[in-house]
């Protein structure tokens, strides 16, 4: 046998993972493109974050603070938390993966929901565990379905609240009911990437539940409302023993210095308030306008809407996607999430939002 031709083989299950595909960015042949496929904020980053980022340019020869203390302290100050219960990562994606690698192994199961973030399945499988997918009810997390799927092999449960790509949420009472029925050995992970956008009295991101329990983790991100997706900053709030365990498998310098400095501008609450207000206005306008032309919109509490196209006729999501792309509006196809005839639209600038409304009005009116 020619040993030179034999290559290392990945661990069983790795090649079965469907690679994550991010939102498209380009529309070939179109002069101006509005990217509405990745739920990025149309307002950019806080000026304070940009200034902090620029100041780090004069110290790029130095390693960053491996504990990201300045960033942790800023997060703790804004949310009223203990910095010792915060761990930062290269996007919340990294933290989701670290949680799986810390708490899952061969034979263990991790529960995800039908339309949940695809990264959950990827990280569970990569850690050697088995993802168990449960049905949702009307595009919402179904607590009873999750509880019915729990077995002695269940070690972790992922809940995106609010959810992506649906934009729906479950109230805090339902989250508490779910947690109350889980054993102490099951880790409940509340992915609250879009929490800042939610304006509902019965919603909580998870801070109180984490503070009073030993098996709940909340993850958050700077990639959405804070406008720092390019820097990849995520954080989790967790019991001390979870933070200490995950910290043992975390890379020593997993956040770069510009990210740490810019992220500390989370204290700029005026910027966040402006982003919330812009989203509230345009989420309502877009939802109402698209409903008026015959499209079904899943009610959203986030910075995006899930647009469903007619099940019959020649007005499919695929055709709408091509029509919009040809006019410079890039939305997100979500067939991989179980919605083959829907598109997800990020709430963008006034120009982008009005452009999509006009384009879809034209599309729906065509014979």
C-alpha positions as CSV (number, residue, x, y, z in Angstrom):
1,X,0.0,0.0,0.0
2,X,1.2,3.5,-0.9
3,X,1.1,5.2,2.5
4,X,1.7,8.6,0.9
5,X,-1.8,8.4,-0.6
6,X,-3.5,7.7,2.7
7,X,-4.7,10.8,4.5
8,X,-5.9,11.3,8.1
9,X,-9.6,10.6,8.6
10,X,-11.9,12.9,10.6
11,X,-13.7,11.5,13.6
12,X,-16.9,9.7,12.7
13,X,-19.8,12.1,12.3
14,X,-17.7,15.1,11.3
15,X,-18.2,14.7,7.5
16,X,-22.0,14.3,8.1
17,X,-22.2,17.9,9.3
18,X,-23.8,20.2,6.8
19,X,-21.5,23.3,6.8
20,X,-23.1,26.5,7.9
21,X,-23.8,28.9,5.0
22,X,-23.9,32.6,5.9
23,X,-26.1,35.2,4.2
24,X,-25.2,36.2,0.7
25,X,-23.5,39.6,0.2
26,X,-23.3,40.1,-3.6
27,X,-25.7,40.7,-6.4
28,X,-23.6,40.4,-9.6
29,X,-24.2,43.2,-12.1
30,X,-26.1,45.4,-9.7
31,X,-24.6,48.8,-9.0
32,X,-25.9,49.3,-5.4
33,X,-26.6,46.4,-3.1
34,X,-28.6,46.4,0.1
35,X,-27.5,43.4,2.2
36,X,-30.5,42.3,4.3
37,X,-29.5,38.7,4.8
38,X,-27.5,38.6,8.0
39,X,-29.5,40.7,10.5
40,X,-26.9,43.4,10.8
41,X,-27.9,46.8,12.1
42,X,-28.3,49.6,9.5
43,X,-27.0,52.1,11.9
44,X,-23.4,50.9,12.0
45,X,-21.3,50.9,15.2
46,X,-21.3,53.4,18.0
47,X,-18.9,56.3,17.4
48,X,-17.4,55.5,20.8
49,X,-16.8,51.9,19.7
50,X,-15.1,53.2,16.5
51,X,-12.9,55.6,18.4
52,X,-11.9,52.8,20.9
53,X,-11.1,50.5,18.0
54,X,-8.9,53.1,16.3
55,X,-6.9,53.8,19.5
56,X,-5.7,50.1,19.6
57,X,-3.9,50.6,16.3
58,X,-0.9,51.9,18.1
59,X,-0.4,48.7,20.2
60,X,-1.0,45.9,17.8
61,X,2.4,44.3,18.7
62,X,1.0,43.4,22.1
63,X,-1.1,40.4,23.0
64,X,-4.6,41.3,24.2
65,X,-5.8,40.8,27.7
66,X,-6.6,37.1,27.8
67,X,-9.4,37.7,30.3
68,X,-10.9,40.7,28.5
69,X,-11.3,42.5,31.8
70,X,-12.3,45.9,30.4
71,X,-15.0,44.3,28.3
72,X,-16.3,42.1,31.1
73,X,-16.5,45.1,33.5
74,X,-18.4,47.2,30.9
75,X,-20.9,44.4,30.3
76,X,-21.3,43.9,34.0
77,X,-21.8,47.6,34.6
78,X,-24.5,47.9,31.9
79,X,-26.4,44.8,33.0
80,X,-25.8,44.8,36.8
81,X,-23.8,41.6,36.8
82,X,-20.8,40.1,38.5
83,X,-17.8,40.1,36.1
84,X,-16.7,36.8,37.5
85,X,-19.9,35.2,36.0
86,X,-19.1,36.5,32.5
87,X,-17.0,34.8,29.8
88,X,-16.3,36.4,26.5
89,X,-15.8,34.7,23.2
90,X,-15.1,35.1,19.5
91,X,-18.8,35.7,18.8
92,X,-21.4,33.8,20.7
93,X,-20.9,31.0,18.2
94,X,-17.6,30.1,19.9
95,X,-19.2,30.0,23.3
96,X,-21.9,27.7,22.1
97,X,-19.2,25.4,20.8
98,X,-17.2,25.6,24.0
99,X,-20.3,24.7,26.0
100,X,-20.8,21.6,23.8
101,X,-17.1,20.5,24.1
102,X,-17.2,21.0,27.8
103,X,-20.5,19.2,28.6
104,X,-21.1,16.7,25.7
105,X,-19.4,13.5,24.7
106,X,-20.2,10.3,22.7
107,X,-23.6,8.9,23.7
108,X,-24.8,12.3,25.1
109,X,-27.7,14.1,23.5
110,X,-28.4,17.8,23.0
111,X,-31.9,19.0,22.3
112,X,-32.6,21.7,19.6
113,X,-35.9,22.9,18.2
114,X,-37.2,22.4,14.7
115,X,-36.3,25.9,13.3
116,X,-33.5,26.7,15.7
117,X,-30.1,28.2,14.9
118,X,-28.2,25.7,12.7
119,X,-25.0,26.1,14.7
120,X,-26.5,24.2,17.6
121,X,-26.6,21.0,15.7
122,X,-23.1,21.6,14.2
123,X,-21.5,22.1,17.6
124,X,-23.3,19.2,19.3
125,X,-22.2,16.8,16.5
126,X,-18.7,18.3,16.5
127,X,-18.4,17.5,20.2
128,X,-19.3,13.9,19.6
129,X,-22.9,14.2,20.9
130,X,-26.2,13.5,19.2
131,X,-28.6,16.3,18.3
132,X,-32.2,15.6,19.0
133,X,-34.6,17.9,17.1
134,X,-38.1,18.5,18.5
135,X,-41.1,20.1,16.7
136,X,-42.1,23.7,17.3
137,X,-45.7,24.9,17.5
138,X,-46.7,27.6,15.0
139,X,-43.0,28.5,14.6
140,X,-42.5,28.9,18.4
141,X,-40.5,26.8,20.8
142,X,-42.8,24.2,22.3
143,X,-41.8,23.5,25.9
144,X,-43.9,20.3,26.2
145,X,-42.2,18.9,23.0
146,X,-38.8,19.5,24.6
147,X,-39.7,17.9,27.8
148,X,-41.1,14.9,26.0
149,X,-37.7,14.4,24.3
150,X,-35.6,14.5,27.4
151,X,-33.9,11.2,28.3
152,X,-31.2,10.1,30.7
153,X,-28.8,10.9,27.9
154,X,-29.8,14.5,27.6
155,X,-27.0,16.8,28.8
156,X,-27.9,20.2,27.1
157,X,-30.9,22.0,25.8
158,X,-30.6,24.9,23.4
159,X,-33.3,27.6,23.2
160,X,-33.0,30.6,21.0
161,X,-35.3,33.2,22.6
162,X,-36.1,35.2,20.5
163,X,-35.7,32.7,17.7
164,X,-33.9,32.9,14.4
165,X,-35.2,32.9,11.6
166,X,-38.8,33.1,12.9
167,X,-38.5,36.2,15.1
168,X,-40.8,34.6,17.7
169,X,-40.3,34.2,21.5
170,X,-41.7,32.4,24.4
171,X,-42.5,34.2,27.7
172,X,-40.4,33.9,30.8
173,X,-43.1,31.8,32.5
174,X,-42.6,29.1,29.8
175,X,-38.8,29.2,30.1
176,X,-39.2,28.8,33.9
177,X,-41.6,25.9,33.4
178,X,-39.1,24.2,31.1
179,X,-36.2,24.7,33.5
180,X,-38.3,23.4,36.5
181,X,-38.8,20.1,34.7
182,X,-35.1,19.6,33.8
183,X,-32.8,17.7,36.1
184,X,-29.9,19.5,37.7
185,X,-27.6,17.6,35.4
186,X,-29.0,19.2,32.2
187,X,-27.6,22.5,31.1
188,X,-30.2,24.9,29.7
189,X,-28.7,27.4,27.3
190,X,-30.7,30.5,26.5
191,X,-29.4,32.1,23.3
192,X,-30.6,35.7,23.6
193,X,-28.8,37.2,20.6
194,X,-31.7,39.5,19.8
195,X,-32.8,40.3,23.4
196,X,-32.1,44.1,23.1
197,X,-34.8,44.4,20.4
198,X,-37.6,42.8,22.4
199,X,-40.3,45.1,23.9
200,X,-42.6,42.7,25.6
201,X,-43.5,42.7,29.3
202,X,-43.5,38.9,29.6
203,X,-40.0,38.5,28.1
204,X,-36.7,38.0,30.0
205,X,-33.4,37.3,28.4
206,X,-32.3,34.9,31.2
207,X,-30.3,36.9,33.7
208,X,-32.6,36.2,36.6
209,X,-32.8,32.5,35.8
210,X,-29.0,32.2,35.6
211,X,-28.6,34.2,38.8
212,X,-30.7,31.8,40.8
213,X,-29.7,28.4,39.4
214,X,-26.6,26.3,38.7
215,X,-27.6,24.8,35.3
216,X,-28.6,27.8,33.2
217,X,-26.5,29.8,30.8
218,X,-27.4,32.9,28.8
219,X,-25.4,33.9,25.7
220,X,-25.4,37.3,24.0
221,X,-23.7,39.0,21.1
222,X,-22.4,42.3,19.9
223,X,-23.0,41.4,16.3
224,X,-26.6,42.6,16.1
225,X,-27.8,45.8,17.7
226,X,-24.3,46.9,18.7
227,X,-23.1,46.8,15.1
228,X,-19.8,45.0,15.7
229,X,-20.4,41.8,13.7
230,X,-17.0,42.3,12.0
231,X,-15.2,42.1,15.3
232,X,-16.9,38.9,16.5
233,X,-17.7,39.5,20.1
234,X,-20.0,37.3,22.2
235,X,-20.4,36.8,25.9
236,X,-22.2,34.4,28.3
237,X,-23.5,34.9,31.8
238,X,-23.3,31.7,33.7
239,X,-22.9,30.1,37.2
240,X,-19.3,30.3,38.4
241,X,-18.6,26.6,38.0
242,X,-19.7,26.7,34.4
243,X,-17.5,29.7,33.7
244,X,-14.5,28.0,35.3
245,X,-15.1,24.8,33.4
246,X,-15.5,26.4,30.0
247,X,-12.5,28.7,30.7
248,X,-10.3,25.6,30.8
249,X,-11.0,24.8,27.1
250,X,-11.1,28.4,25.8
251,X,-8.2,29.6,23.8
252,X,-6.0,32.0,25.9
253,X,-6.4,35.0,23.5
254,X,-9.7,34.3,21.9
255,X,-10.7,38.0,21.6
256,X,-8.4,40.4,19.9
257,X,-7.5,43.8,21.4
258,X,-9.6,46.0,19.0
259,X,-12.7,43.8,19.8
260,X,-12.2,44.2,23.5
261,X,-11.7,47.9,23.3
262,X,-14.7,48.5,20.9
263,X,-16.9,46.2,22.9
264,X,-16.4,48.2,26.0
265,X,-18.4,51.0,24.3
266,X,-21.5,49.0,25.3
267,X,-21.9,51.8,27.8
268,X,-23.1,54.0,24.9
269,X,-26.8,53.4,25.8
270,X,-27.9,56.4,23.7
271,X,-26.7,54.6,20.6
272,X,-28.6,51.5,21.6
273,X,-31.8,53.4,22.2
274,X,-31.6,54.9,18.7
275,X,-31.2,51.5,17.2
276,X,-34.2,50.2,19.1
277,X,-36.4,53.1,18.0
278,X,-35.4,52.7,14.4
279,X,-36.2,49.0,14.5
280,X,-39.6,49.5,16.2
281,X,-40.7,52.0,13.6
282,X,-39.6,50.0,10.6
283,X,-40.5,46.5,11.9
284,X,-44.1,47.7,12.1
285,X,-44.1,49.5,8.7
286,X,-42.5,46.6,6.8
287,X,-44.8,44.0,8.4
288,X,-47.9,46.0,7.6
289,X,-46.9,46.9,4.1
290,X,-46.0,43.3,3.1
291,X,-49.1,41.9,4.7
292,X,-51.2,44.4,2.7
293,X,-49.8,43.0,-0.6
294,X,-50.8,39.4,0.3
295,X,-47.7,38.0,2.0
296,X,-47.9,36.3,5.3
297,X,-45.5,37.6,8.0
298,X,-44.6,35.7,11.1
299,X,-45.0,38.2,14.0
300,X,-41.5,39.2,15.0
301,X,-40.0,40.9,18.1
302,X,-36.5,41.1,16.5
303,X,-34.8,43.1,13.8
304,X,-36.0,40.8,11.0
305,X,-39.2,39.4,9.5
306,X,-39.9,36.0,8.1
307,X,-41.9,36.5,4.8
308,X,-44.0,33.6,3.6
309,X,-45.0,33.4,-0.1
310,X,-48.2,31.8,-1.5
311,X,-48.2,28.0,-1.5
312,X,-49.9,28.0,-4.9
313,X,-49.2,30.0,-8.1
314,X,-46.0,31.4,-9.5
315,X,-45.0,33.6,-6.6
316,X,-42.5,31.4,-4.8
317,X,-39.8,32.5,-2.5
318,X,-37.2,31.3,-4.9
319,X,-38.6,33.5,-7.7
320,X,-39.0,36.4,-5.3
321,X,-35.3,36.0,-4.2
322,X,-34.1,36.2,-7.8
323,X,-36.4,39.2,-8.5
324,X,-35.1,41.1,-5.4
325,X,-31.5,40.2,-6.0
326,X,-31.7,41.6,-9.6
327,X,-32.7,44.9,-8.0
328,X,-30.0,44.9,-5.4
329,X,-31.9,43.6,-2.4
330,X,-30.3,40.5,-0.8
331,X,-32.6,38.6,1.6
332,X,-32.0,35.2,3.2
333,X,-33.4,32.0,1.9
334,X,-34.3,29.8,4.8
335,X,-35.1,26.4,3.4
336,X,-32.3,24.9,5.5
337,X,-34.4,26.0,8.6
338,X,-37.5,24.2,7.4
339,X,-39.1,27.1,5.5
340,X,-38.7,26.3,1.8
341,X,-41.1,29.0,0.6
342,X,-40.0,31.9,2.8
343,X,-37.4,34.6,2.9
344,X,-36.0,36.3,6.0
345,X,-35.5,40.1,5.7
346,X,-33.4,42.2,8.0
347,X,-34.8,45.5,8.9
348,X,-32.5,47.9,7.1
349,X,-32.2,51.6,6.4
350,X,-35.2,53.6,5.2
351,X,-34.0,53.3,1.6
352,X,-33.6,49.6,1.8
353,X,-36.9,48.9,3.5
354,X,-38.9,51.1,1.1
355,X,-37.0,49.5,-1.8
356,X,-38.0,46.0,-0.7
357,X,-41.6,47.0,-0.2
358,X,-41.7,48.5,-3.6
359,X,-40.0,45.6,-5.3
360,X,-42.2,43.0,-3.6
361,X,-45.3,45.0,-4.5
362,X,-44.3,44.9,-8.1
363,X,-43.4,41.2,-7.9
364,X,-46.7,40.2,-6.3
365,X,-48.7,42.3,-8.8
366,X,-47.1,40.6,-11.9
367,X,-49.2,38.1,-13.8
